[in-house]
């Protein structure tokens, strides 16, 4: 699974680190300096297979017959060697897919994570071994991926009436 990172312009990386080092200073003054997070970076090294989808979706968005793309997250391109905060003290440089932060300013966001394709794993792709790929094939066969070509992988904040995954 690819990690997501809040995107901060490089000149704000120092400010964020400085804010963390000076936690005992005036909290109100720090809050005014914090950036708003409109975009997220998804680690391209772990999500390279998604890049083609986002590039194609950007070209097709707004065209007749492709209205379903209006319900997908906005894609703004890629960033190379961009600084990301990987821990409280460490910044690393990553290649990123830039996606809209869908949960910004939402009280209770409700998101679906759909896996598209009858087969959702391939051995020797993105570091996946043969055993891991075969295990994923079993999950694909057990779920509706094989029959329907997609499956629901995750559901953030499902409604209260949805209490179980059992049929």
C-alpha positions as CSV (number, residue, x, y, z in Angstrom):
1,X,0.0,0.0,0.0
2,X,1.3,3.4,-1.0
3,X,1.7,6.1,1.7
4,X,0.1,9.5,1.4
5,X,1.9,12.7,2.5
6,X,0.7,16.2,3.1
7,X,2.3,18.4,0.6
8,X,4.1,21.4,1.9
9,X,6.0,23.7,-0.4
10,X,9.8,23.3,0.2
11,X,10.0,26.7,1.9
12,X,7.4,25.6,4.5
13,X,9.3,22.4,5.4
14,X,11.6,24.5,7.6
15,X,8.7,26.3,9.2
16,X,7.0,23.1,10.2
17,X,10.2,21.7,11.7
18,X,10.7,25.0,13.6
19,X,7.1,24.8,14.9
20,X,7.6,21.3,16.2
21,X,10.8,22.4,18.0
22,X,9.1,25.3,19.6
23,X,6.0,23.6,20.9
24,X,6.0,25.6,24.1
25,X,5.7,28.9,22.2
26,X,2.5,30.8,21.6
27,X,0.1,28.2,20.0
28,X,-2.1,30.9,18.4
29,X,0.8,32.5,16.5
30,X,1.9,29.0,15.3
31,X,-1.6,28.2,14.1
32,X,-1.6,31.3,11.8
33,X,1.6,30.1,10.1
34,X,0.4,26.6,9.4
35,X,-0.4,25.9,5.7
36,X,-3.7,24.6,4.5
37,X,-3.3,21.1,3.0
38,X,-5.2,21.1,-0.3
39,X,-3.2,18.4,-1.9
40,X,-1.7,15.0,-0.9
41,X,1.3,13.3,-2.4
42,X,1.0,9.5,-3.0
43,X,4.3,7.6,-3.1
44,X,4.9,6.9,-6.8
45,X,7.3,4.2,-6.0
46,X,4.5,2.1,-4.6
47,X,1.7,3.4,-6.9
48,X,3.3,3.5,-10.3
49,X,0.6,1.3,-11.8
50,X,-1.9,4.0,-11.0
51,X,-0.2,6.8,-12.9
52,X,-1.6,5.7,-16.3
53,X,-5.1,5.7,-14.9
54,X,-4.8,9.3,-13.5
55,X,-3.2,10.5,-16.7
56,X,-6.0,9.0,-18.9
57,X,-8.7,10.2,-16.5
58,X,-7.3,13.8,-16.7
59,X,-7.6,13.7,-20.5
60,X,-11.1,12.1,-20.4
61,X,-12.6,14.2,-17.6
62,X,-15.4,16.4,-18.9
63,X,-16.0,14.4,-22.1
64,X,-19.4,12.9,-22.9
65,X,-19.6,9.4,-21.6
66,X,-17.0,9.8,-18.9
67,X,-19.1,11.6,-16.3
68,X,-18.2,8.9,-13.8
69,X,-14.8,10.6,-13.6
70,X,-16.5,13.6,-11.9
71,X,-16.7,11.4,-8.8
72,X,-13.0,10.6,-8.7
73,X,-10.3,12.6,-6.9
74,X,-8.7,15.4,-8.8
75,X,-5.2,14.7,-10.1
76,X,-2.6,17.5,-10.5
77,X,0.3,15.6,-12.0
78,X,3.5,14.4,-10.4
79,X,6.4,15.8,-8.4
80,X,10.0,14.5,-8.6
81,X,12.3,14.4,-5.6
82,X,9.8,16.4,-3.4
83,X,10.6,16.7,0.4
84,X,8.1,14.8,2.6
85,X,8.0,14.4,6.3
86,X,8.3,10.7,7.0
87,X,8.6,11.1,10.8
88,X,8.8,13.9,13.4
89,X,12.5,14.5,12.7
90,X,13.1,13.1,9.2
91,X,12.5,14.5,5.7
92,X,13.0,12.3,2.7
93,X,12.7,13.0,-1.0
94,X,10.1,11.0,-3.0
95,X,8.5,11.0,-6.4
96,X,4.8,11.7,-5.8
97,X,1.4,11.5,-7.6
98,X,-0.4,14.7,-6.5
99,X,-4.1,14.1,-5.6
100,X,-6.7,16.3,-4.0
101,X,-7.2,15.9,-0.3
102,X,-10.7,14.6,-0.2
103,X,-11.2,14.8,3.5
104,X,-10.1,18.4,4.1
105,X,-12.7,20.4,6.0
106,X,-15.1,17.4,6.2
107,X,-16.7,16.6,9.5
108,X,-17.3,12.9,8.8
109,X,-15.9,12.0,5.4
110,X,-17.2,8.8,3.8
111,X,-14.9,7.3,1.3
112,X,-14.8,4.0,-0.7
113,X,-11.6,2.3,-1.7
114,X,-12.4,0.3,-4.8
115,X,-10.0,-2.2,-6.4
116,X,-10.5,-2.4,-10.1
117,X,-9.7,-5.5,-12.1
118,X,-10.4,-9.2,-12.0
119,X,-6.9,-9.8,-10.8
120,X,-5.4,-7.2,-8.4
121,X,-1.9,-8.6,-8.0
122,X,1.1,-9.7,-10.1
123,X,4.2,-11.5,-8.9
124,X,7.4,-9.5,-9.3
125,X,5.5,-6.2,-9.6
126,X,6.1,-3.5,-7.0
127,X,8.1,-6.0,-4.9
128,X,5.3,-8.5,-4.6
129,X,6.6,-12.1,-4.3
130,X,5.0,-15.2,-5.8
131,X,3.5,-16.3,-2.5
132,X,2.0,-12.8,-1.8
133,X,0.6,-12.7,-5.3
134,X,-1.0,-16.2,-5.0
135,X,-2.5,-15.1,-1.7
136,X,-4.0,-12.1,-3.4
137,X,-5.3,-14.3,-6.2
138,X,-7.2,-16.3,-3.5
139,X,-8.7,-13.1,-2.1
140,X,-9.7,-12.0,-5.6
141,X,-11.4,-15.4,-6.2
142,X,-13.1,-15.3,-2.8
143,X,-14.4,-11.7,-3.3
144,X,-16.3,-10.5,-6.3
145,X,-13.2,-9.2,-8.2
146,X,-13.0,-12.3,-10.5
147,X,-16.8,-12.1,-11.3
148,X,-17.5,-8.4,-11.4
149,X,-14.1,-6.9,-12.2
150,X,-14.0,-4.8,-9.0
151,X,-14.4,-5.0,-5.3
152,X,-14.9,-2.8,-2.3
153,X,-11.6,-2.9,-0.4
154,X,-12.3,-0.3,2.3
155,X,-15.0,2.0,3.6
156,X,-14.2,5.0,5.7
157,X,-17.0,6.0,8.1
158,X,-19.7,3.6,6.9
159,X,-23.2,4.5,8.0
160,X,-24.4,3.3,11.4
161,X,-26.9,0.9,9.9
162,X,-24.0,-1.0,8.1
163,X,-22.8,-3.1,11.0
164,X,-21.4,-6.3,9.3
165,X,-19.7,-7.6,6.2
166,X,-21.5,-10.9,6.5
167,X,-24.2,-11.6,3.9
